[in-house]
Amino acid sequence: MNANLSQKISGLYAITPDIENTDLLLAKVEAALQGGVNVLQYRNKLASHKLKTQQARALLPLCRQYGVPLIINDSVKLCLTLDADGVHLGADGDLAEIRARIGAGKILGASCYNRFDLALQAQQAGADYVAFGACFSSITKPNAVQAPLTLFTLAKQQLAIPIVAIGGITSSNAQQIIAAGADAVAVISALFALDQENITEQAKKFKNNQNMADSNQ
């Protein structure tokens, strides 16, 4: 685990939507970055490998400009090719092997759904953070398993790495998850489904939630 990198996993964790138009994607992401996004994960489930490479390559300098880590979803190869800041994987990946491949200098995140045992295994394998969800019903994954708030409290007590919450999170319900123990809230639709001019303000609302949580600690 890279302590310096894992400290960056907090606040608003934005995940890109499935947008084919790279210019539109860049415009939406920059609007989110202007609002205070702390981490960006590039994910496009519908794109070809060529388009993914093009989009991730275009996002990297933008993230560098704002000092925000760019994490690649599900592709160690793309992460290493672009020298992105890290990779996020599902529970079926061999995290110890992937940690060895990417080295200690990159962020490794793991989806643990609603299972604390997977989170313990991920931490032991060298993950820098774990993600639990879905917290609420989600447009992106309507049939996803539900992760109870008590899971975040348990994880906060027993894990030494940051905890990310995902699934149906909005600026209205984010405070519940943060209060339960989440270090970061991951959002897609609640941010990127908006018109470009509204994305920055929405990101600021999420940021205010985190600031409130920090002041209560």
C-alpha angles and dihedrals in degrees: 000000000000105000095197093052096042090055087066090065100093141099118013115012109188122201118198120242126233098274120156095192105084095196091054091047091052092048093051093045093049090051088053092047090052088056094056110273109172100193133020124202117195110218127158112163094183100048127101119242089256093054092045090054092048094048096044091047089053093047096051099073090043091055090046089053091057095038092242124140116244112216121191119220117233100336120099089172093057091045092054095041092056096032089235120175098256152324134251120210141183123247092266093070122097097244096187091054092046092048088055091050098049097037131222095292097071132071118252118196129181134199110229098173106199098332122108091187090063090051092053090049091048092052091049091049091056105267116160093209141358130219126214126193174258092347094174134004108297133209090208095051109015094171097047120131115261122247112206122224090243089067091064092050091051092047092049090054097046109027126078095203132073121277122220123200121208139173129071094355117158134174086260098056101028092093091064091057094044091049090051091057111277115143094198138018118218118210138176114159096029087064111022100038087070127088113270094253091056098047095080093053091047091051089052090054090055090047091053090054090056093046090053091051092049091051090053094054 
